[in-house]
Amino acid sequence: MFRRIFGVLCAAMLMMSSTLAADKPKELVVGITTFLSGSASVFGVPGKNAAELLIADLNAKGGILGVPLRPIFIDEGAGINQLMSEYRRVVLNEKAEVMLASVSSASCLALTPVAEDLEVPNILWDCSSPRILEDNNYKYSVRTQSHSGAEMLAAALYLVKNKADFKTVAGVNQDYAAGRDQWGLFRIALKALKPDVEIVAELFPKFGAPDYSTEISRLQALRPDVIVNTSWGGDLDTFVQQASARGVMTQATFVFPLGESSLQRLGGAMPAGVIIGGRGDHYFLHPKYAQEPAFREFVERYREKTSAYPIYPVLHMAQAISALEGAYKKAALTNDVPWPSKEQLMAAFRGLKFRGLTSEVSIREDNQGLEDQLIGTTVRVPEYGFAVLDRMSIYPAELVTTPIGAKSADWLSQIRLETANDPSIETFEAKK
């Protein structure tokens, strides 16, 4: 009797597993949102270029589980309402099985509820707001990189370690979700590490502002020791160009936690001595991976395609596609199916370990990616027509990422100065 019941149960479980599996499609349609127009396109288009290269490579090898990928790109620059409309269209009409969204935190905050409504797996491939996953328990969204808490803490740790004698700080940050989140988190971490620091200005120019003369004049009058700007893309480019033209860039220590993506475009406008972050350990001259054959080959191919070196959105895209491939393979193997269901796919993301082009990333049970952080200081060298990074430090993900169940603002307020000297931080000597 027991054997008969056991056999019936096993058969039922097998039937349930098979019904959960999905039919293998002829192609895997993947919707990808990124900025293709506007000032942020200098950041978004490189992500698109990376996706095209990497998906072509995957398809040349047979795709994922034998299924070729077909990307559909959606322009974030069209605005939130148009973005949400296009997102729905690509899922419902084009039958996208997975979405990669987005660059802007404002876009991600708007789209993650839409993904839940449509029940479509959604990879947060670049946006950084910790509120997306800390304030919600989403079933269908997963982030394949770090969030602002880790990025801002690493920058603050580097600052207090390498320039301990500053007393005053000013912030210049974009007036939208990510800009305010990033400055708020940096300020909390900095005050925890250096309680006596004085914040002399908090300036919030609008997203996409063409003129920073008001902010620059204020900085010239205040003359803070340190100026922090968490802007990215065209906004950071414009600020640096205008600040450089007015001589401000040499009057304080500047900290650009997201500045790596602007180095090449800024050329001579970016001086030596600026603290720069790469939103992860992303840098084409990475001190650990620059000579790795696969990394070098990708850098060369990307430069051949675009006439530029890859910047961090390129490497974030590599992580997202690597995670996508890894999750499909893990789900198929774990469930013994030729093609997993979306529920099986989402379950496979949790605990997944994968590599894009730099250090290994893992995804926690809360769907948040753990990603190391690279920070350095700019120098000018004859080999390049733009500033490059020196005196680099790599902060391990576990050291700088908010624990599961905690809020980033609360956790960062408890950080102590000794964290800046943690032995797990890798440092790389200055060039001679």
Order of alpha helices (4+ residues) and beta strands (2+ residues): alpha-beta-alpha-beta-alpha-beta-alpha-beta-alpha-beta-alpha-beta-alpha-beta-alpha-beta-alpha-beta-alpha-beta-alpha-alpha-alpha-beta-beta-beta-beta-beta-alpha-alpha-beta
